[in-house]
Amino acid sequence: MDSRGQGGARGAVGSARWSPAERVRAMGTSVFTEMTELARSTGAVNLGQGVPELDSPAALLEDVARAVLAGSNQYPPAVGAPALREAVAAHQLRRYGLDYRPQGEVLVTTGATEALAATLLALCDPGDEVIAFDPCYDAYAADARLAGARLVGVPLALDGDAFVLDADALRAAVTPRTRVLLLNTPHNPTGKVFTADELEAVAAVCRDHALIAVTDEVYEHLVYDDGARHLPLAALPGMRERTLVISSAGKTFNVTGWKIGWVCGPAALVGAVGAAKQFLTYASGTPYQEALARALGSVEEWAAGLRSTLRRNRDLLGEGLAQAGLRPFHADAGYFVQADVRPWGHGDGVRFCRELPARAGVVAIPTAAFYVGADAPTWLVRFSFCKREDSLRTAVKQLVAAAP
C-alpha cells in the first residue's frame, strides 16, 4: 500500500494509483470558493471577496493599451522592468525615507501573493516556524506549508471594537525553530493599522531573536483615519537590514487582475527570493510593468481620491450593519469591516454566512477562516466595502430588512 495514501485522497490516472503530495493534501476547496459560488448561484450581493468594483485611473489604462500596441508583450527581465524597479525605489524613499537600490534591492513579482510564496520558499527549511498575527491572510499558512514550515498564529487581542497586539503572546510564541516573523499592516482581515508602539514591540522581538521580518503592506495607501498612519517596520532602528517589504499595485490602483507586486530589502535577502521566484513565473506583465512605472510617480494624488471613496463606503457599510443589529468593528484601513453576528442569534459565523444569501441576499466570509490557531472568535464575520455605492446600499437595505 502506498503510504502517501493514508489519510489522503486516493485515485487512479490510467493504470497508476496516486495520491496528492502531503504539502497540498489539506488544500481543498476553501470557504472563499464556497461563498463566491453562493453569490453566483443566488444572485446575492457579494461582500465576501475583496475584489474592487471601483474605477482605475484612466491614464493608466490608456498607457497599458499603448504599451501593448507598441509591442511590449515579451518577457521583461526576471527581476522586473528597470523603470518599475526605479519607480518602486523612488516611492519607498519619497514616502518612507527607505533607500533601496533599484538593482539588487528591488524585485518585481507576479503580485504580492507570489512574492509571499517565493519569500517563504527562499527563507524556510522543513521544520522552521513562521509567526503571523491571527486572524491572517489565508495564503500565509499555505505558503509556509509549501516551504515545509509551520505557521504559528499569535492572536490579536480584542479591545472593544478594535484589535490590538498582545506583546506577551508574541514573545511567548518564539521558539528555537522560529525563522521568520510575517507582519501584515495595514491588516487583512481586520483593517487594523499597527501603532508605532506595537511596531517597536514587534521589532524588538525580531532583533532579540535574530528573526527575519517579512512585511505585507499591500494596503499601504488605504489608511482612512487621522489617528492612524502606516509606518513600515523596515523604517525602525535595526530593521532595514533584516526586513523584506512586500507590496503591489493591485489594491492601490484597483487592478488586482494585473498581478504586479514587488519586494524590497537587503540584496542578499532579495536575491534569495529571486532565486525561488525565477522558477515560479520567471517574469510576467510587461505592458503592466511599464505603465505602472509611470503611474507610481503620481500615486499620492490618485490614492487620496480613492481613500475618500473607500472611507465613505466603510462608513456606509458600518452604519448599515449597526442598523441591522450587527455590531461592526472599527477599520482604520483596507477593504473590510468585521461584525459581531451574535445579535442575530448566531454564535457560528460559518453557518451565518451559509444562510445569509437566502435570508438577506448578501454574501460575507466567516472570520474563523482566517485563523490559524484554535481559539478563533466564531461569531465574527467579514464584509467587504470595496464595491460600488449602489451595491453597498442594496446590501444594507437587504440586511436591515432581514434583521430579527
Buried (B, 14 or more C-beta within 10 A) or exposed (E): EEEBBEEBEEEEEEEEEBBBEEEEBEEEEEBBEBBBEBBEEBEBBBBBBBBBBBEBBEEBBEBBEEBBEEEBEEEBEEBBBBBBBBBBBBBBEEBBEBEBEBEBBBBBBBBBBBBBBBBBBBBBEEEBBBBBBBBBBBBBBBBBBBBBBBBBBBBBEBEEEBBBBBBEBBBEBBEEEBBBBBBBBBBBBBBBBBBEEBBBBBBBBBBEBEBBBBBBBBBBBBBBEEEBEBBBBBBBEEBBEBBBBBBBBBBBBBBBEBBBBBBBBBBEBBBBBBEBBBEBBEBBBBBBBBBBBBBBEEBEEBBEEBBEBBBBBBBBBBEBBBEBBBBBBBBBBBBBBBBBBBBBEBEBBBEBBBEBBEBBBBBBBBBBBBBBEEEBBBBBBBBBBBBBBEBBBBBBBBBBEBBE
